Amino acid sequence: MLRYTLMRLGIFVGCLVVVWGLVYSGVAPRGLGDSNGMWVVLLSLVISAPISFVVLRKERDRASIQVAERVDRMKSNLEANRNQEDIADDAARAQGGQAQAS
């Protein structure tokens, strides 16, 4: 998961450098008024999103599998804890019923 995030961040930073170079060389428009920095960041986000979607497909699938496995493991641990609580509760009720009968 961390690997995917770092790769995606790397693609964004690469796009940011390229867009910044294009804007300051005059190839791309500079934005409106004082919005130049925001323009560069937003344009970089718009460009890097589809690149990340295509280039990082396999890494995204790997990350998705890891997340799904983690969720399944947490669900099974939660279910095991519930079963232990039920067993303890049943045992306590059985002991309480025996104590009242005596």
Summary of the structure (lengths in Angstrom):
residues: 102
radius of gyration: 27.6
end to end distance: 59.1
largest distance: 93.1
contacts: 234
relative contact order: 0.10
helix: 87%
strand: 0%
